[in-house]
Amino acid sequence: MRLENKIAIVTGGSRGIGAATVRRFVEEGARVAIFDVLDKEGEALAAELAADGHDVVYEHVDVTDEDNVKTAIDGVADKWGGLDILVNNAAIVGANLFAHELSVADWEKVFAVNVKGPFLCTKHTVPHMKARKKGSIVNFSSIYGLIGNDDLPSYHATKGAVLMMTKTDAICYAPDGIRVNAVHPGSVKTEIFLAAAESHPLGRDGYIAEMSKKHPLKLGEPVDIANCVLFLASDEADFVTGASLVADGGYTAQ
């Protein structure tokens, strides 16, 4: 019960790493609000976990809409009496085009979700955490917030931005007892990863084999990253802030 009596929000919590994080949080005693725009998946996950006796709710939240974000966050705090943990996981990949091929609209759409989203959620969560003089915010960056690659320039730029937001907010809110950390996943076998594999010129098996070569240990499973988030969210990480927890099977060690 590492999160007993903790109240958490997980954005993008309907599937993939987000859903795995929700599951680990409730297993460890937290009450969790799932924020997403994937209503079918989010409602099904919340219903499943509630049927098992966990305190879980689903809210349709567009993280780019400030009014929607504020109303939803305040609603969670009112419902359960506060807020202890925010996981900024919601993100989109965007068009796989080089910079000279990208439209401004494509660029701005990715930044709206991946950077503006964590900013808005942090903005409206912090007052609730300041009231408790304690809290944990976990932001999702990526290994591509640390190193470059020959694809997805808008996505990778957002993940670098998230890392700098993390470090800055960690310093700004340390006097309030609020910790802010980032996780940097490598390739993880999520729905998005497997969809990319199916459409890849190498085919599903070829793509998975190629990506596996880049991760000396293995490709990740969603729960591998969820366990990292769990540590950063818990009081076990009480002396950890402004940190980057890299979970990439050895990718960036090479």
C-alpha positions as MATLAB code, in Angstrom:
seq = 'MRLENKIAIVTGGSRGIGAATVRRFVEEGARVAIFDVLDKEGEALAAELAADGHDVVYEHVDVTDEDNVKTAIDGVADKWGGLDILVNNAAIVGANLFAHELSVADWEKVFAVNVKGPFLCTKHTVPHMKARKKGSIVNFSSIYGLIGNDDLPSYHATKGAVLMMTKTDAICYAPDGIRVNAVHPGSVKTEIFLAAAESHPLGRDGYIAEMSKKHPLKLGEPVDIANCVLFLASDEADFVTGASLVADGGYTAQ';
ca = [
       0.000    0.000    0.000;
       2.684    2.467   -1.052;
       0.069    5.038   -2.120;
      -2.472    4.431    0.625;
      -4.892    7.372    0.962;
      -3.203    9.218   -1.917;
      -5.349   10.976   -4.525;
      -3.996   10.884   -8.072;
      -4.768   12.092  -11.583;
      -3.353   10.258  -14.596;
      -3.770   11.987  -17.950;
      -3.912    9.749  -20.995;
      -4.852    6.999  -18.564;
      -7.202    4.984  -20.748;
      -4.667    2.696  -22.375;
      -1.004    1.832  -22.735;
       1.419    3.129  -20.127;
      -1.262    5.387  -18.676;
      -3.611    2.482  -18.018;
      -0.758    0.410  -16.556;
       0.013    3.321  -14.223;
      -3.610    3.548  -13.128;
      -3.604   -0.173  -12.350;
      -0.388    0.007  -10.314;
      -1.637    3.053   -8.410;
      -4.903    1.446   -7.335;
      -3.087   -1.776   -6.433;
      -0.985    0.334   -4.074;
      -3.985    2.011   -2.440;
      -4.523    5.244   -4.380;
      -7.777    6.794   -5.503;
      -7.341    7.636   -9.174;
      -9.025    9.914  -11.684;
      -8.401    8.932  -15.297;
      -8.293   11.935  -17.652;
      -8.535   11.175  -21.367;
     -10.503   11.743  -24.555;
     -10.752    8.003  -25.291;
     -14.099    7.632  -23.552;
     -14.846    4.005  -24.399;
     -11.500    2.740  -23.124;
     -11.432    5.052  -20.108;
     -14.937    4.228  -18.957;
     -14.299    0.495  -19.374;
     -11.085    0.653  -17.328;
     -12.716    2.686  -14.561;
     -15.694    0.333  -14.430;
     -13.436   -2.738  -14.271;
     -11.324   -1.367  -11.435;
     -14.338   -0.007   -9.538;
     -15.929   -3.461   -9.733;
     -12.801   -4.793   -8.016;
     -13.381   -2.379   -5.140;
     -11.039    0.443   -6.135;
     -11.863    4.161   -6.069;
     -11.524    5.107   -9.742;
     -13.352    7.630  -11.892;
     -13.084    8.553  -15.551;
     -13.361   12.126  -16.806;
     -13.404   13.269  -20.421;
     -10.654   15.895  -20.390;
      -9.017   17.670  -23.308;
      -5.693   18.737  -21.809;
      -5.424   21.617  -24.299;
      -8.634   23.233  -22.981;
      -7.895   25.259  -19.848;
     -11.494   25.529  -18.656;
     -11.955   21.765  -19.071;
      -8.702   21.051  -17.235;
      -9.417   23.380  -14.308;
     -12.983   22.156  -13.850;
     -11.910   18.509  -13.907;
      -8.979   18.969  -11.508;
     -11.014   21.028   -9.059;
     -13.760   18.396   -9.265;
     -11.363   15.602   -8.283;
     -10.011   17.640   -5.367;
     -13.536   18.443   -4.185;
     -14.699   14.837   -4.551;
     -11.878   13.251   -2.566;
     -10.676   16.145   -0.427;
      -7.422   17.139   -2.074;
      -4.797   16.074   -4.569;
      -1.448   14.372   -4.023;
      -0.205   13.101   -7.395;
      -0.363   14.288  -11.002;
       0.932   12.145  -13.854;
       1.234   14.103  -17.110;
       1.192   11.213  -19.548;
      -1.203   12.368  -22.303;
       0.613   12.923  -25.595;
       0.362   12.496  -29.342;
       3.071   11.558  -31.828;
       2.134   13.810  -34.752;
       3.161   13.630  -38.384;
       6.344   11.719  -39.203;
       7.803   14.401  -41.454;
      11.035   16.355  -41.424;
      10.909   20.001  -40.345;
      10.828   21.406  -43.882;
       7.814   19.193  -44.655;
       5.775   19.932  -41.536;
       2.935   22.405  -41.555;
       2.692   24.953  -38.766;
      -0.669   23.420  -37.840;
       0.916   19.969  -37.404;
       3.690   21.428  -35.243;
       1.313   23.429  -33.063;
      -1.063   20.495  -32.563;
       1.699   18.325  -31.085;
       2.918   21.148  -28.855;
      -0.631   21.866  -27.693;
      -1.100   18.352  -26.329;
       2.437   17.466  -25.277;
       3.592   20.782  -23.768;
       0.574   23.004  -23.188;
      -1.251   19.999  -21.688;
       1.277   19.330  -18.898;
       1.548   23.084  -18.301;
      -2.209   23.487  -17.821;
      -2.526   20.393  -15.642;
       0.407   21.515  -13.504;
      -0.951   25.069  -13.282;
      -4.284   23.954  -11.876;
      -2.952   21.102   -9.732;
      -0.279   23.058   -7.882;
      -2.700   25.176   -5.789;
      -4.236   21.997   -4.358;
      -0.779   20.600   -3.552;
       0.395   23.885   -2.039;
      -2.544   23.669    0.351;
      -1.129   20.336    1.597;
       2.508   21.488    1.461;
       3.298   18.293   -0.389;
       2.772   16.606   -3.739;
       4.350   14.699   -6.600;
       4.156   15.544  -10.304;
       5.519   13.029  -12.794;
       5.973   14.237  -16.360;
       6.447   11.986  -19.355;
       9.405   12.915  -21.496;
      11.122   10.260  -23.636;
      14.580    9.039  -24.516;
      14.113   11.494  -27.382;
      14.010   14.294  -24.858;
      17.650   13.307  -24.221;
      18.983   12.182  -27.610;
      18.133   12.864  -31.236;
      16.764   10.622  -33.977;
      15.917   10.894  -37.658;
      12.135   11.111  -37.296;
       9.236   12.930  -35.568;
      10.912   16.329  -35.006;
       7.858   17.939  -33.445;
       7.341   15.077  -30.977;
      10.993   15.027  -29.973;
      11.038   18.804  -29.515;
       8.084   18.578  -27.143;
       9.810   15.954  -25.047;
      12.859   18.174  -24.661;
      10.543   20.980  -23.580;
       8.888   18.739  -20.995;
      12.287   17.943  -19.482;
      13.124   21.631  -19.028;
       9.643   22.309  -17.598;
      10.282   19.503  -15.122;
      13.591   20.919  -13.905;
      12.249   24.457  -13.634;
       9.068   23.471  -11.793;
      11.072   21.249   -9.452;
      13.043   24.284   -8.291;
      10.055   26.628   -8.226;
       7.872   24.375   -6.085;
      10.463   22.746   -3.823;
       9.690   25.266   -1.026;
       6.095   24.001   -1.131;
       7.136   20.365   -0.719;
       6.083   19.582   -4.293;
       8.398   17.238   -6.187;
       8.510   17.270  -10.003;
      10.279   14.513  -11.934;
      10.417   13.103  -15.447;
      10.392    9.585  -16.834;
      12.086    8.831  -20.148;
      10.784    5.595  -21.679;
      12.405    3.782  -24.549;
      10.302    1.680  -26.914;
       7.390    0.101  -25.080;
       4.904   -2.412  -26.475;
       1.840   -0.180  -26.356;
      -1.053    0.031  -28.792;
       0.664    2.892  -30.609;
       3.939    0.975  -30.903;
       2.219   -2.136  -32.238;
       0.180   -0.086  -34.721;
       3.415    1.427  -36.014;
       4.838   -2.079  -36.323;
       1.890   -3.251  -38.414;
       2.302   -0.405  -40.907;
       6.095   -0.449  -41.081;
       7.807   -1.450  -44.376;
       9.636   -4.216  -42.485;
       6.327   -5.656  -41.296;
       5.293   -6.255  -37.709;
       7.878   -8.900  -36.843;
      10.639   -7.124  -38.729;
       9.970   -3.834  -37.007;
       9.866   -5.422  -33.552;
      13.117   -7.279  -34.271;
      14.789   -4.080  -35.480;
      13.690   -2.094  -32.429;
      14.682   -4.914  -30.091;
      18.271   -4.664  -31.357;
      18.402   -1.074  -30.117;
      17.406   -2.056  -26.568;
      20.126   -4.306  -25.098;
      17.910   -5.580  -22.295;
      14.506   -5.909  -24.003;
      11.605   -3.907  -25.344;
       9.562   -2.462  -22.538;
       6.147   -3.488  -21.289;
       3.754   -0.779  -20.050;
       4.071   -2.016  -16.466;
       7.857   -1.503  -16.612;
       7.302    2.227  -16.977;
       4.347    2.261  -14.577;
       6.608    0.891  -11.845;
       8.999    3.806  -12.399;
       6.128    6.272  -12.141;
       4.960    4.548   -8.977;
       8.349    5.057   -7.337;
       8.498    8.751   -8.240;
       4.912    9.290   -7.073;
       5.446    7.549   -3.749;
       6.977    8.851   -0.533;
       9.923    6.520   -1.182;
      11.142    9.226   -3.585;
      10.804   11.983   -0.994;
      14.345   13.246   -1.696;
      14.011   13.065   -5.491;
      13.039   16.104   -7.530;
      14.093   17.555  -10.883;
      15.330   14.087  -11.829;
      15.209   12.088  -15.047;
      14.407    8.422  -14.596;
      15.468    6.723  -17.829;
      13.712    3.395  -18.474;
      14.914    2.274  -21.873;
      16.398   -1.208  -21.607;
      19.883    0.232  -22.117;
      19.138    2.173  -25.336;
      20.871    5.390  -24.260;
      23.747    3.551  -22.549;
      25.254    2.774  -25.959;
];
